[in-house]
Amino acid sequence: MTNHSGREAAPSPELAERRRKNARNAAISGFAGSALEYYDFFIFATAAALYLQDLYFPGAGGSGQLFSLATIGVAYVSRPLGALLWGHLGDVFGRKKVLIAVLVLMGASTFIIGLVPTYAQIGIWAPIIIVVLRLAQGLSAGGESPGSSALSMEHAPDHRRGFFTSWTMAGITFGIVISSAVFIPIQLLPDEAIMSWGWRLPFLLSAVVTVVALILRRTLDEPEVFAETKEKNEVVKVPVFELIRSHPRTVALVTGMSLFTMVNTMVNVFTLSYGTDVSGIPRSEMLLFISIANLIAVFALPMWAHLSDRFGRKPIFILGVIAQIVLIFAFLGALANGDPENTAVVWILGMLLVAGGYSMSNSVYPAYFPEQFPANVRYSGMAICLMIGLLLAGFTPAIAESLSGAAHNWVAVAVFSAGCVAVSGICAFLSPETSRTPTDKLGQGAGDREVTPR
């Protein structure tokens, strides 16, 4: 609403309160929904690193662990397809309906994984079914974080978009925490019990967490900026075509910026396997390390995002990139050459990497990526670019396993990881700063103008 001078009029107290309530609800729902969605998604990665080789690929010999880790990556193949599907539906029909649908698909797929018979019971059909269900998980994940980020960003006050959207990423990180922590008590069971039914429990518990997430997500409203897009008849019929036609440079840069996310699976999956099989660190300690490092990151993410609201998205993102490059070499070197009886250095460097460098960039992108696009293609733009970049993250454990090889070459893994992160930093440097652009001007070449709190 504008006054006679063309400036935005102050909202009524009722409207201002409704906006604050919607912003809080979107942040809370983003945290809870993403935590529960990514609990489902990452318990598979933990299970693949620890158990699935013997259960579903017993005849693969020395390649069994590689095949098991590769099943993690197949979900990242379907994530871009999910991004196309959910991004299209979210930009055309609304964010809320899509976010409910992706939760249902993820919850059902995860629960069924917990029921799939092993290779010893049904032969080749066992790994085939696992792969199909993992593809369904990826299809769901293709719409979760982009939709939740877009929704939170559009509901947030202009001057606090980074902080409010960071709770989606904090939720994802918390999902990683509980997806690792849930396996710690399972390690106390006898090996026979773990391999027969114990590993299935986290998957079956997904039925409960899915119901909780759905209840929270149903309380959301559609953002004002999306409603205005529909009122002005600015909804495009095929958002992906509009992206290619009108925003090709932005698509390329945001895709490149997303490559740094491979650090997530490199640390949480590859080093879990590497630390136990090569470095001799007990599985329970590696799971505890991953859980604690990510738990610290849950609290660090909003802090870094707050700084991005104050100092800009680019400085925080790029500073995180530089820190990651240094810490990747330090952490992997310590993991490969340390004493399994004294892992203090591994813990310290790993926490600095996860809660420090990685979290700095990770906290920024839920706001920074959708801010690059106008509202009528925002969901599709972030979803497609992020999911293409995440293809690399999905196959990072398998790539790292191949680079490491029989000689356990951690340097090759570090060089590969640092190179991917460096590409993200370069793309961020070439992208516009958006932290002070009003929400209704984002993606329209409005420049970096000051915003007024609403």
C-alpha positions in Angstrom: 0.0 0.0 0.0 1.4 3.4 -1.0 0.4 7.0 0.0 0.1 10.1 -2.3 3.8 10.6 -2.4 4.4 7.1 -3.8 6.1 5.9 -0.7 4.9 2.8 1.2 2.4 3.7 3.8 2.9 2.4 7.4 0.8 -0.8 7.9 -2.0 -0.8 10.4 -1.3 -2.3 13.8 -3.4 -5.4 12.9 -1.5 -5.9 9.6 1.9 -5.3 11.3 1.0 -7.9 13.9 -0.2 -10.4 11.3 3.1 -10.0 9.4 5.1 -10.6 12.5 3.1 -13.7 13.3 3.4 -15.0 9.7 7.2 -14.4 9.8 7.5 -16.3 13.2 5.3 -19.2 12.0 7.2 -19.5 8.7 10.5 -19.6 10.6 9.2 -22.2 13.1 7.6 -24.3 10.4 10.8 -24.0 8.3 12.9 -25.2 11.2 10.6 -28.1 12.2 9.6 -29.2 8.7 13.1 -29.2 7.4 14.5 -30.9 10.5 12.0 -33.8 10.1 12.3 -33.9 6.3 16.1 -34.1 6.5 16.1 -36.5 9.4 14.3 -38.9 7.0 16.8 -38.0 4.2 20.0 -38.4 6.1 19.2 -41.5 8.2 19.6 -43.3 4.8 23.1 -41.8 4.4 24.1 -43.0 7.8 22.7 -46.5 7.2 24.4 -46.6 3.8 27.8 -45.8 5.3 27.4 -48.4 8.1 25.1 -51.2 7.2 23.7 -51.5 3.7 26.9 -53.0 2.2 26.3 -56.3 4.0 22.5 -56.2 3.7 22.0 -55.3 0.1 25.3 -55.6 -1.7 26.9 -58.8 -0.2 28.0 -60.2 -3.6 29.9 -57.1 -4.7 33.1 -57.9 -2.8 35.5 -55.0 -2.3 33.1 -52.7 -4.3 30.3 -53.3 -1.9 31.0 -50.1 0.1 31.3 -48.1 -3.1 27.9 -49.4 -4.3 26.4 -48.7 -0.9 27.6 -45.1 -0.8 26.5 -44.6 -4.4 22.9 -45.3 -3.3 23.1 -42.0 -1.4 23.9 -40.3 -4.7 20.9 -41.6 -6.6 18.6 -39.4 -4.6 20.5 -36.4 -5.8 19.8 -37.5 -9.4 16.1 -37.2 -8.8 16.4 -34.0 -6.8 16.6 -31.8 -9.9 13.5 -33.5 -11.3 11.8 -32.7 -7.9 13.0 -29.1 -8.2 11.4 -28.9 -11.7 8.1 -30.4 -10.5 7.8 -28.7 -7.1 9.2 -25.4 -8.3 6.7 -25.3 -11.1 3.8 -26.1 -8.8 5.0 -23.8 -6.1 5.4 -20.8 -8.4 2.0 -21.5 -10.1 -0.2 -22.7 -7.3 1.5 -21.6 -4.1 4.2 -22.5 -1.6 2.2 -24.0 1.2 0.4 -26.8 -0.7 3.7 -28.0 -2.2 5.5 -28.0 1.1 2.8 -30.3 2.5 3.1 -32.7 -0.5 6.8 -33.0 -0.2 6.6 -34.0 3.4 4.0 -36.8 2.7 6.2 -38.2 -0.1 9.4 -38.2 2.1 7.6 -39.7 5.1 6.1 -42.6 3.1 9.3 -43.4 1.2 11.4 -43.5 4.4 8.9 -45.6 6.3 8.8 -48.2 3.5 12.6 -48.4 3.4 12.4 -49.7 6.9 10.4 -52.6 5.7 12.3 -53.7 2.6 13.6 -57.3 2.8 17.4 -57.9 2.4 19.3 -59.4 -0.5 19.4 -62.7 1.3 15.6 -62.8 1.4 14.5 -61.6 -2.1 17.8 -61.3 -4.1 18.4 -58.6 -6.6 15.0 -57.0 -6.0 16.2 -55.8 -2.6 18.7 -53.2 -3.9 16.4 -52.3 -6.8 13.6 -51.4 -4.3 16.0 -49.5 -2.1 17.2 -47.4 -5.1 13.6 -46.7 -6.2 12.7 -45.5 -2.7 15.8 -43.4 -2.5 14.9 -41.8 -5.8 11.5 -40.9 -4.2 13.3 -39.4 -1.3 15.3 -37.3 -3.6 12.2 -36.2 -5.5 10.7 -34.9 -2.2 14.0 -33.2 -1.1 14.1 -31.3 -4.4 11.2 -29.2 -3.2 11.8 -28.9 0.6 14.6 -26.5 1.3 13.9 -24.2 -1.7 10.2 -23.9 -0.9 10.8 -23.4 2.8 13.5 -20.9 2.2 11.4 -18.9 -0.3 8.4 -19.0 2.0 10.4 -17.8 5.0 12.2 -15.1 3.0 8.9 -13.7 1.6 7.3 -13.6 5.0 10.3 -12.0 6.8 10.9 -8.3 7.4 13.1 -6.9 4.6 15.9 -6.0 7.0 16.0 -9.5 8.7 15.5 -11.9 5.8 18.8 -13.6 6.4 18.0 -14.3 10.1 14.5 -15.7 9.5 15.4 -17.9 6.5 18.4 -19.3 8.4 16.1 -21.3 10.6 15.3 -23.5 7.6 19.0 -24.3 7.4 19.2 -24.7 11.1 16.3 -27.2 10.8 18.1 -29.2 8.1 21.3 -29.2 10.3 19.3 -30.4 13.3 17.8 -33.1 11.1 21.4 -34.2 10.5 22.1 -34.2 14.2 19.2 -36.5 15.1 19.8 -38.7 12.0 23.2 -39.4 13.4 22.3 -39.4 17.1 19.5 -41.9 16.6 22.0 -44.6 15.6 24.2 -44.1 18.7 21.9 -46.2 21.1 21.5 -48.7 18.3 25.3 -49.4 18.4 24.7 -50.7 21.9 22.7 -53.7 20.6 24.4 -57.0 19.6 25.6 -57.0 16.0 23.1 -59.6 15.0 20.2 -57.5 16.3 21.5 -54.4 14.6 21.8 -56.1 11.2 18.4 -57.9 11.5 16.1 -55.2 12.8 18.0 -52.5 14.8 19.0 -50.4 11.8 15.3 -50.3 10.6 14.0 -48.5 13.7 15.0 -44.9 12.7 13.2 -45.4 9.4 10.0 -46.7 11.0 10.1 -43.8 13.5 9.7 -41.4 10.5 5.9 -42.1 10.6 5.7 -40.2 13.9 7.9 -37.3 12.8 6.0 -36.9 9.5 2.7 -36.4 11.3 4.2 -33.8 13.6 5.7 -31.9 10.7 2.4 -31.9 8.8 0.5 -30.4 11.8 3.0 -27.5 12.0 3.0 -26.9 8.2 -0.7 -26.6 7.9 -0.7 -23.4 10.0 1.1 -21.4 7.4 -0.3 -18.7 5.1 0.8 -17.9 1.6 3.3 -14.9 1.5 1.9 -11.5 0.5 4.4 -11.1 -2.3 3.1 -14.4 -3.9 -0.5 -13.3 -3.5 0.3 -10.0 -5.1 2.0 -11.8 -8.0 -1.3 -13.7 -8.6 -3.4 -10.6 -8.3 -1.3 -8.7 -10.9 -1.5 -11.8 -13.2 2.3 -12.1 -13.2 2.3 -15.9 -12.7 4.1 -17.5 -15.6 2.8 -20.7 -17.1 6.2 -22.5 -17.3 8.7 -20.9 -14.8 11.7 -22.9 -16.1 11.3 -21.4 -19.6 11.1 -17.9 -18.1 14.3 -18.7 -16.1 16.2 -19.8 -19.2 14.9 -16.8 -21.3 15.3 -14.0 -18.8 17.7 -15.1 -16.1 20.4 -17.3 -17.6 23.4 -15.6 -15.9 21.7 -15.8 -12.5 20.9 -19.5 -13.0 24.6 -20.2 -13.8 25.9 -18.2 -10.8 23.5 -19.6 -8.3 24.2 -23.1 -9.5 27.9 -22.5 -9.1 27.4 -21.1 -5.6 25.6 -24.2 -4.5 28.6 -26.5 -5.2 30.0 -25.8 -1.7 27.3 -28.0 -0.2 29.3 -31.0 -1.1 31.3 -30.4 2.1 28.2 -31.6 4.0 28.2 -35.1 2.6 32.0 -35.2 2.5 32.1 -34.7 6.3 28.9 -36.4 7.4 29.1 -39.5 5.2 32.6 -40.0 3.7 34.5 -39.2 6.8 32.2 -41.4 8.8 33.2 -44.3 6.7 36.9 -43.2 6.4 37.2 -42.5 10.1 36.0 -45.9 11.1 37.5 -48.1 8.4 40.8 -46.4 7.8 41.6 -44.3 10.9 40.3 -46.9 13.4 38.0 -44.5 15.3 35.0 -46.3 16.8 31.7 -45.9 14.9 30.0 -44.6 18.1 32.6 -41.8 18.4 32.3 -40.7 14.8 28.6 -40.6 15.1 28.9 -38.6 18.3 31.4 -36.2 16.6 29.0 -35.6 13.7 26.0 -35.1 16.0 27.8 -32.6 18.3 29.5 -30.6 15.4 26.1 -30.2 13.7 24.3 -29.4 16.9 26.8 -26.5 17.5 26.1 -25.4 13.9 22.3 -25.3 14.6 23.1 -22.3 17.0 25.8 -20.8 14.8 23.7 -20.6 11.7 21.3 -17.8 12.9 24.3 -15.9 14.3 26.1 -15.9 10.9 22.8 -15.1 9.1 22.2 -12.1 11.5 25.7 -10.8 10.5 24.7 -11.2 6.8 21.7 -8.9 7.4 24.1 -6.4 9.0 27.2 -6.6 6.8 25.8 -8.2 3.6 25.5 -11.7 2.1 28.6 -11.7 0.0 31.2 -10.9 2.7 29.9 -13.7 5.0 29.5 -16.2 2.2 33.0 -15.6 0.8 34.7 -15.5 4.2 33.1 -18.9 4.9 34.4 -20.2 1.6 38.0 -19.2 2.5 37.7 -20.8 5.9 36.4 -24.0 4.4 39.3 -24.4 2.0 41.8 -24.1 4.8 40.0 -26.3 7.2 39.2 -29.1 4.7 43.0 -29.8 4.4 43.6 -29.5 8.1 40.6 -31.7 9.1 41.2 -34.5 6.6 45.0 -34.5 7.4 44.3 -34.8 11.1 41.8 -37.6 10.5 44.1 -39.6 8.3 47.3 -39.2 10.4 45.9 -38.9 13.9 45.9 -41.3 16.8 42.6 -43.1 17.2 43.2 -43.1 20.9 43.6 -39.3 21.0 41.1 -37.6 18.6 41.0 -34.1 20.2 42.5 -32.4 17.2 40.1 -34.2 14.8 37.2 -33.0 16.9 38.4 -29.4 17.1 39.2 -29.0 13.4 36.0 -30.8 12.4 33.8 -28.5 14.5 35.6 -25.4 13.2 34.8 -26.7 9.7 31.2 -27.7 10.3 30.1 -25.0 12.7 32.5 -22.3 11.4 33.5 -22.1 7.8 30.7 -24.3 6.3 28.0 -22.8 8.5 29.0 -19.2 7.4 28.2 -20.0 3.8 25.4 -22.4 4.7 23.6 -19.7 6.7 23.6 -17.2 3.9 22.3 -19.2 1.0 18.6 -19.7 2.1 18.2 -16.0 1.7 20.9 -15.2 -0.8 19.8 -17.7 -3.5 16.1 -16.9 -3.7 16.9 -13.2 -3.4 18.5 -13.4 -6.8 15.1 -14.1 -8.5 11.8 -12.3 -8.8 8.7 -13.8 -7.1 7.2 -15.4 -10.2 10.2 -17.7 -10.7 11.7 -17.7 -7.2 10.8 -21.2 -6.1 11.8 -22.7 -9.4 15.0 -20.7 -9.7 16.3 -21.6 -6.3 15.1 -25.2 -6.5 16.6 -26.0 -9.9 19.9 -24.2 -9.3 20.4 -25.7 -5.8 19.5 -29.2 -6.8 21.8 -29.2 -9.8 24.6 -28.1 -7.5 23.6 -30.7 -5.0 24.1 -33.5 -7.6 27.7 -33.2 -6.8 27.0 -33.4 -3.0 25.1 -36.6 -3.5 28.0 -38.3 -5.2 30.7 -36.8 -3.2 31.0 -39.8 -0.8 31.4 -42.2 -3.8 33.8 -39.7 -5.6 35.8 -39.3 -2.4 36.0 -43.1 -1.9 37.3 -43.5 -5.5 39.9 -40.7 -5.1 41.0 -42.1 -1.8 41.5 -45.5 -3.3 43.4 -48.4 -1.8 46.1 -46.0 -0.7 43.6 -43.9 1.4 44.8 -40.7 -0.3 43.2 -38.0 1.7 45.1 -35.2 -0.2 43.2 -36.0 -3.4 39.9 -35.8 -1.5 40.9 -32.4 0.0 42.0 -30.9 -3.4 38.7 -32.0 -5.0 36.7 -30.6 -2.1 38.6 -27.3 -2.0 38.2 -26.8 -5.7 34.5 -27.2 -5.6 34.2 -24.7 -2.7 36.4 -22.2 -4.6 34.0 -22.3 -7.5 31.2 -21.3 -5.1 33.3 -18.4 -3.8 34.0 -17.1 -7.3 30.3 -17.2 -8.3 29.3 -15.4 -5.1 31.9 -12.7 -5.9 30.3 -12.2 -9.3 26.7 -12.1 -8.0 25.0 -8.9 -6.8 24.6 -8.0 -3.1 20.9 -8.3 -2.1 20.7 -7.8 1.6 19.4 -4.2 1.4 17.1 -4.6 -1.6 13.3 -4.5 -0.7 11.6 -7.9 -1.1 9.2 -6.7 -3.8 12.2 -5.4 -5.9 14.3 -8.5 -5.7 15.4 -10.0 -9.0 14.3 -6.9 -10.9 17.5 -5.0 -11.2 16.5 -2.6 -8.4 20.0 -2.3 -7.1 21.2 -2.3 -3.5 19.0 0.2 -1.9 18.2 0.7 1.8 15.2 -1.0 3.2 12.8 0.2 5.8 11.7 -2.1 8.6 8.1 -3.3 8.3 
